[in-house]
Amino acid sequence: MQRHRFPIYGIVALGVCLAAWASSWLRVDPFYRYSFFPLWLGYILFIDALVVMRQGKSILTRARWRYLLLFLTSSLFWWVFEGLNVPVHNWHYILDRPYSPLAYFLTASLNFSTVLPAVMETAELLSTFKPLRPHLPASNPGPLLPLWVLALVETLGIICLILPFVFPRYFFILIWLSLTLVYCRWQDCAAAFCGRCGTFTPCQSGIILSHMLVSGKSLRCPYSATRAIYPLRLSYSRCTSLSWCS
C-alpha cells in the first residue's frame, strides 16, 4: 500500500483530542464541562487523517462540505434512540447542574452529532487493512439480494422494535438492533455518501468484520472513553447494559 503524507489537520486534531481528554479526567474547570465534543471531534479528524495517510483519500476529502451533513444526521439519528429509550429506560443522564430545556437540547444535540462520524471514520480506517477491505469497488454493488431476504430483514427489524415496548424487562436490548434492521436502506445511503458499498451487498464479505467490530465499539466508546460525559453523564439503568461501559 502506498503511503501518503500525514495531513496537518490530523496533528491539530490529535492535540485537541488529548487536551480535551486531559481536561475531562483532571476536571479542569470550566473546560471539563464542555470537553466531550472537542474530544470526539479531535478523534474523528485524527482518524480521518490516518485514513488519508494510508490510502490517499477519506470521508472528509470525498465529501468535503457535505461532511457537515454527517454530523447533523448523527444528531438526528441519536435523538431517535433517545426517544426509543423512554419506555425501556436503558440509560439515563446525570447532569452536573440544572439546564434549561433549550440548553439541554442544544448541548445534547452537539454531543450526539459525533456518534456517526466517529463510527464511520473507524470503519473507514479498518477497511484500509487488507483482511477487512471490500472485495468489490464502490461503483459495483454486485447482484441484489432476493426480495424475500430484504422483507425478512425488515420484518425482524419491526419485531425487534415492538418487543421492547411490549416486554421492556426482557427485550430492552433489542432497541440497539431494531433500527439497524428496519433502516438498512438508510445505511446503504450513508455508505453511498462515503463512497462505500451498502450493508446488504456481496461486497460486504470483505468488510463485514469491520462492521461487527465498529457496531460493538459504537456501544462502548462514546461513553467509556471519558470518565463522564460533561455536561451529560451517562448512567445505565440495566445490568446488562452496564457491561458495555465496564
Secondary structure, 3 states (H helix, E strand, C coil): CCCCCCCHHHHHHHHHHHHHHHHHHHCCCCHHHHCHHHHHHHHHHHHHHHHHHHHCCCHHHHHHHHHHHHHHHHHHHHHHHHHHHHHHCCEEEEECCCCCHHHHHHHHHHHHCCHHHHHHHHHHHHCCCHHHCCCCCCCCCCCCCCHHHHHHHHHHHHHHHHHHHHCHHHHHHHHHHHHHHHCHHHHHHHHHHCCCCCCCCHHHHHCHHHHHHHHHHHHHHHHHCCCCCCCEEEEECCHHHHHHHC
